[in-house]
Amino acid sequence: MDIQRVGIVGCGLMGSGIAQCAAEAGCQVWVKEAEESFLAKGLARIHGAWDRAVAKGKVTEGQRSAWQKNLQGTLSFATLADCDLVVEAIPERLDLKLQTFAELDRILGPAAILCTNTSSLSVAQIGPVLEPTRLGRFAGLHFFNPVPVMPLVEIIRTLATTEETLAALRGFVQGLGKTAVMAPDAPGFVVNRLLVPYLLDAIRCAEQRLATPEDIDAAMKLGCGHPMGPLHLSDFIGLDTMQSVAEVLFDAFGEPRFKAPSLLRQLVASGRLGRKTGSGFYRWEGEKRLEALSL
Ligand code: CAA
C-alpha cells in the first residue's frame, strides 16, 4: 500500500513535527486541531522551520512552496475522510484518545491505517473502540523529539496488526528518510524503557547533590558523547512528561529505578516544567538554555 494522503490529529510539538516531515516527503497532509489558536500556532511552527531553512540556503523557495502546498490545516475530522494513514498525536490521556479513535474509525475508509504516537500508553488498549475489521490496520508509530531531526521511529504492532500494515508503515517511515525499529507493545517500548531510568537517575544525582546540574550534564555530554546531558534533556522533553512516563513505567514494572524522584515532583508542582515554561533545571529563553536554577 502506498501512503500518499496523511492526516495528523494534534498540531503540538510532536504532531507538527510529523506533519512537517510528511509534507516534506511529498505526502498530502491535513493536520487537525481542536481549536483555531492551537492550529495557527502549530502551522506557524512548521512554516517558521521552512522559512529558516530557506534563509540558511538549505532549501530553495520552490521547494518551500511545494511543501507549503502539501500541508493544510483543519478543525474538522471529516476533512481526513480520504486519508490513507492517520496518526494521532494528542495529549497522553486515554479518554481523549479513545474518543478520537472512535471518531476516526467512523469517518475513514476501510483501507485506511490508524496509528497512535503515544509514548507511554498501551497501543492495544485503544483497540476496543475500533471496529474489529480495523484492528489489522492499527498500530503504534512513535516519533522522537525534535521530530524533524531525530531519525528513529518505533513501530509497535498489536497482536492484530497485519504484516501488510507493517510493510506499509515501514515504507512510510523510510519515505520520511527515517529508520524504523519494531518495538514491543510494552510500557516505554524500547527507547523510553532504557532512557527514562537513566534520566531519573541523573535527577537523583542532582537531588543528592552529587554534582551540580551543569557538571552532571557536562560529564555525560563530554564523557559519553551524548548530544545533551540528562538534565538538559529532561528540561527539553518536559518535566511533567517525564513524571507521567515514569509513573506509567513504575506502575507497570514496580522497579525503584522507574520511580519519579521527589525533586522531579517538586519541580513539576512548582510549575518548573523545563524549556516550555522557561524554567526547569535551567532557565530557558526559547530554545536557548541559560544558567542552572537553584534546587
Ligand atoms: N526542531 C527542529 N529542528 C531543530 C530543533 C527543533 N527543536 N532543534 C535543532 N534543530 C535542527 C537545527 O535547526 C539544526 O539544523 P541544521 O543542521 O539544518 O541547521 C540541527 O537540528 C542541529 O541543531 P543545533 O546545531 O542547534 O543543535 P544540536 O547539534 O545540539 O542538535 C538536537 C540539537 C538535535 C536537539 C540534539 O541536541 C539532540 O539530538 N538532542 C537529544 C534529543 C533527544 O534525545 N531526543 C529524544 C527525546 S525522548 C523522546 O522524544 C521520547 C519520548 O517519548 C519522551
Boltz pocket constraint, residues with backbone or C-beta under 6 A from the ligand:
constraints:
  - pocket:
      binder: B
      contacts: [[A, 49], [A, 56], [A, 58], [A, 119], [A, 143], [A, 144], [A, 145], [A, 146], [A, 147], [A, 148], [A, 149], [A, 150], [A, 192], [A, 227], [A, 228], [A, 233], [A, 237], [A, 241]]
      max_distance: 6.0
